[in-house]
Amino acid sequence: MRTSTGTTMVIDSGLPTGAFTDLITSHGQYIDLVKFGWGTALVTRDLDRKVAVLRDAAIGFYFGGTLFEHHLWTGQLDEYLRLVDRTGATHIEVSNGTIPLDQSSKAEYVRRMSQYRPVLSEVGYKDAERSALLTPADWVEALREDLEAGAYLVITEARESGRSGIARADGQLRRDVLDAVLDGVDTDRVMFEAPTKDLQVGLINAVGPDVNLGNVAAADVVGVETLRRGLRGDTLLHLTTGVNATERAHPRFPSVA
């Protein structure tokens, strides 16, 4: 049973169908959304079988923003929407992490795609140097614009490596950006990509156990849930109420003979 209300989005970067089925069967109660990463959906032979597993588990799914960008860039957006309809994808991700699409134009696509499915829009770029040029104010402005355009959730880019977007090249959080987002945007409407333990810990400790986390690897689902519950050393002191120094000396702590 989940003890937090934060959304956990798991990325499928090409798991074998059996492993994917085992993941959902064993740990599906800790997964809210599954993203079929970048364009993997087009080269996944058993995509329909994976979708059926998610449908049986009542877990939503969508395709990575790069697939949307690919179809937009190649003039095949109608084909993309046919894929969404055929598979029954529950959400659409709109991003501009790779193609030369400015923020305002992206927001217009958020508005357009919202006619078809709830939209998760992404802010930040795949290229670390390009992302580093975005100021905290730029991030907040883009997140707000996408929300105003109708986005269900806005995503802060970090890539699968956790070394771009809201993360620095060394994998650490850009605290200036995080602080600006916390001050300027309702974090219930923000999903922070957090593919690494360092990012997961940093975000849970800074935002709280109900923070929305994305790009969680299949192998990390249980680990993230324990971080949310304070069942791991990295978050235990932040998320649980301990005893003070006087209580530590109290005889109610049994001595070891």
Backbone hydrogen bonds, N-H to C=O, Kabsch-Sander energy under -0.5 kcal/mol:
donor,donor_aa,acceptor,acceptor_aa,energy
9,M,7,T,-0.6
9,M,213,L,-2.9
10,V,8,T,-0.6
10,V,33,L,-2.7
11,I,216,V,-1.9
12,D,10,V,-0.5
12,D,35,K,-3.2
13,S,11,I,-0.8
20,F,16,P,-2.6
21,T,17,T,-2.6
22,D,18,G,-2.4
23,L,19,A,-2.4
24,I,20,F,-2.2
25,T,21,T,-2.6
26,S,22,D,-2.9
27,H,23,L,-2.8
28,G,24,I,-1.5
30,Y,27,H,-2.2
31,I,28,G,-1.7
32,D,8,T,-2.4
33,L,8,T,-1.6
34,V,60,G,-1.8
35,K,10,V,-2.7
36,F,34,V,-0.5
36,F,62,Y,-2.6
37,G,12,D,-2.0
37,G,35,K,-1.0
40,T,37,G,-2.8
42,L,39,G,-1.5
43,V,40,T,-1.6
44,T,41,A,-0.8
45,R,43,V,-0.8
47,L,44,T,-1.4
50,K,46,D,-2.3
51,V,47,L,-2.6
52,A,48,D,-2.0
53,V,49,R,-1.8
54,L,50,K,-2.1
55,R,51,V,-2.6
56,D,52,A,-2.4
57,A,53,V,-1.4
58,A,54,L,-0.5
58,A,55,R,-1.2
59,I,54,L,-2.4
60,G,32,D,-1.2
62,Y,34,V,-1.8
64,G,36,F,-2.5
67,L,64,G,-1.5
68,F,64,G,-1.0
69,E,65,G,-2.6
70,H,66,T,-2.5
71,H,67,L,-2.1
72,L,68,F,-2.4
73,W,69,E,-3.0
74,T,70,H,-1.9
75,G,72,L,-1.2
76,Q,71,H,-3.5
80,Y,76,Q,-1.8
81,L,77,L,-2.2
82,R,78,D,-1.8
83,L,79,E,-1.8
84,V,80,Y,-2.2
85,D,81,L,-2.4
86,R,82,R,-2.9
87,T,83,L,-2.3
88,G,84,V,-1.3
89,A,84,V,-1.4
90,T,61,F,-1.5
91,H,61,F,-1.3
92,I,118,P,-2.1
93,E,63,F,-0.5
94,V,92,I,-0.5
94,V,120,L,-2.0
101,L,99,I,-2.2
106,K,102,D,-2.4
107,A,103,Q,-2.4
108,E,104,S,-1.5
109,Y,105,S,-1.6
110,V,106,K,-2.1
111,R,107,A,-2.2
112,R,108,E,-2.2
113,M,109,Y,-3.2
114,S,110,V,-1.6
115,Q,112,R,-1.6
116,Y,113,M,-2.0
117,R,113,M,-1.9
120,L,92,I,-2.9
121,S,119,V,-0.6
121,S,153,L,-2.1
122,E,94,V,-2.2
123,V,155,I,-3.1
126,K,97,G,-2.1
127,D,97,G,-0.6
131,S,127,D,-2.3
132,A,128,A,-2.1
133,L,129,E,-0.7
133,L,130,R,-0.8
134,L,131,S,-1.8
139,W,135,T,-2.1
140,V,136,P,-2.2
141,E,137,A,-2.6
142,A,138,D,-2.4
143,L,139,W,-2.7
144,R,140,V,-2.5
145,E,141,E,-2.3
146,D,142,A,-2.3
147,L,143,L,-2.1
148,E,144,R,-2.7
149,A,145,E,-1.4
150,G,147,L,-1.4
151,A,146,D,-2.3
152,Y,119,V,-2.7
153,L,119,V,-1.4
154,V,189,R,-2.6
155,I,121,S,-3.6
156,T,191,M,-2.4
157,E,123,V,-2.8
157,E,155,I,-0.6
162,G,158,A,-1.1
163,R,158,A,-0.9
164,S,158,A,-0.6
166,I,157,E,-3.1
167,A,164,S,-2.2
168,R,172,Q,-3.5
171,G,168,R,-2.1
174,R,166,I,-2.9
175,R,173,L,-1.3
178,L,174,R,-2.5
179,D,175,R,-2.8
180,A,176,D,-1.6
181,V,177,V,-2.5
182,L,178,L,-2.7
183,D,179,D,-1.8
184,G,180,A,-1.9
185,V,181,V,-2.2
187,T,185,V,-0.7
189,R,186,D,-2.3
190,V,187,T,-1.2
191,M,154,V,-3.2
192,F,190,V,-0.5
192,F,212,N,-2.7
193,E,156,T,-1.8
193,E,191,M,-0.6
194,A,214,G,-3.5
200,Q,196,T,-2.3
201,V,197,K,-3.0
202,G,198,D,-2.4
203,L,199,L,-2.5
204,I,200,Q,-2.4
205,N,201,V,-2.6
206,A,202,G,-1.6
207,V,203,L,-3.2
208,G,203,L,-0.8
208,G,204,I,-1.2
211,V,208,G,-1.7
212,N,190,V,-0.5
213,L,7,T,-2.7
213,L,211,V,-0.6
214,G,192,F,-2.5
216,V,9,M,-2.4
220,D,217,A,-1.8
221,V,218,A,-1.1
224,V,220,D,-2.8
225,E,221,V,-1.9
226,T,222,V,-2.2
227,L,223,G,-1.9
228,R,224,V,-2.4
229,R,225,E,-1.4
230,G,226,T,-0.6
230,G,227,L,-1.0
231,L,226,T,-3.0
235,T,232,R,-2.0
236,L,232,R,-1.6
237,L,233,G,-0.5
239,L,235,T,-2.2
240,T,236,L,-1.5
242,G,240,T,-0.7
248,R,244,N,-1.9
249,A,245,A,-1.1
249,A,246,T,-0.6
250,H,247,E,-1.1
253,F,250,H,-1.9
257,A,255,S,-0.6
